[in-house]
Amino acid sequence: MNNKELDHLIDESFNAEPDFQLSADFARNVSAEMFRRSQTKTEFINYLYIIAFLTGLLLFLCGIYYMINKELLMQFIAFVNQHTPNVLFTIILLNFVFFADRVLLRLLFNKWRINY
């Protein structure tokens, strides 16, 4: 296709009426959705940072306890090994509650607030 045909096609498309109609609040809805997605992404990244920080802090404290009192740390590890399903369930439950508090509830409340 040469430039003349392309120019003619572009002129026709600009002069023709579109087959669809946008709603009056289309721009507001798009900007609200972009804000909501950006905010959700930011909150999820903040949640991951907090989880990484808490995991690092826990590992640091385990290292301190290992230096101070190896027997106490070994008793703790033995307890975790004996009660693995209960400990995993507790960790998963607390993680879900924290995730719901930091990400899901804020997403839900923002959706309610924007869509009066």
Disulfide bonds with the S-S distance in Angstrom:
none
